[in-house]
Amino acid sequence: MFRGAVQLCASRGHLVRGLSTLRGGSTLDWAGKVSEIKKKMQSILPGGAWNPLYDTSHLPPEQSDVVIVGGGVLGLSVAYWLKRLEKQRGAIRVLVVERDPTYSQASTGLSVGGIHQQFSLPENVQLSLFSVDFLRNINDYLAVVNGPPLDLQFNPSGYLFLASEEGAAIMENNVKVQRQEGAKVCLMSPEQLQNKFPWINTEGVALASYGLEGEGWFDPRCLLQGLWRKVQAMGVHFCHGEVTRFVSSSNHMETMSGEEVTLRRIREVHVKMDHSVEYQPVECAIVINAAGAWSGRIAELAGIGRGLPGTLQGTKLPVEPRKRYVYLWHCPQGPGLESPLVADTSGAYFRRDGLGNNYLGGCSPTEEEEPDPGNLEVDHDFFQNKVWPRLAQRIPAFKSLKVQSAWAGYYDYNTFDQNGVVGPHPLVVNMYFATGFSGHGLQQAPAVGRAVAEMVLEGHFQTINLSPFLFSRFYLGEKVQEHNIF
């Protein structure tokens, strides 16, 4: 019923059109006016350089073309590509708002840092192929003048997925998709698996898929720091604060079926400053929701989902925080340097960590076992009761492992189909999404950032067509299910 309206809204005008919504012209005009005011005050006040009595350096600017909510790798990637693809240097003013300046709870820094192309959907394969090329050539993209080169410590040891008899046919189909998209993946029988990795117990394994190129793990903090350093050099503004309110204008339209819907455009973003009761209103043309596990709350603040159930206006962004544990252990007789990241049939996974027979891994809980996401405390019993038995069954050497430490982090979990949400909202016409990747957002961030920037600047995807990941699928009930999430 709303399909025509949804498609119409998704393909509407982009940032160039949106800039005219700012009061008093573009932010470039505004910057010029501020400069003139400063010069006048300098000529009036004694004492030389203009020095305001109240320091406002911690406040965000009063106007910005684009406000990005969330300063993790996805938000910073969007900022990077907006600046890189802008037609004229300095044409777009970008503000990134991050509420956690230490990144202590950011999914990026708490990730295991893996990247692979062994997905079931062509779009996910394409995203990870683009991203691994970005990571391989990281200094071509993120180098800054007089800055040291980035070292992601990329370890290209590959991913090894194991399938039971029940999952073998699905794995074969997945590998066909991966190869069609250009991924280098091979299938292995239990005998071949045993020959290559003799430390694996192949009982219950009917088939395995092994990434031959462009897979492994890297230092996620280095990518985060590299993006942060680069976008700062490109002129992106940062603010440590929390978005608490959106001020919007609205108008009504009638769908082809005669039903009325309300279109809203965000005019102001209110940013509450860290450790303060004050807030700063920021006029803007575009808002990017890259708030990760908390992006569902940001969407609610913008009025998304506040409507009758079953309607487009009543369709929520189905992204919520899910807590995941990562355990680090030592095992003197464990798999050697040739060990890939192994994803078992049971859902448990592990990879090496460094050169000293240390390993890290975990296992996603069932729906019934989902822990309280209200804190990042670690459940050590979960390892003893759920993770360790599965690891020891698959890797006999792990029967003698010793846990050294553990931590927890958040997935921005899409409860609808565990896939990303990319592009504009059909009714809040200037809010764009880069969220909901349910555990694979880090590895796909370079490609997703470019896709969102293309949609903002050009009005459509160019490099990779991510139309299946648009918000409208939640209303239409069109799941884009990804099977290789763990």
Disulfide bonds with the S-S distance in Angstrom:
none
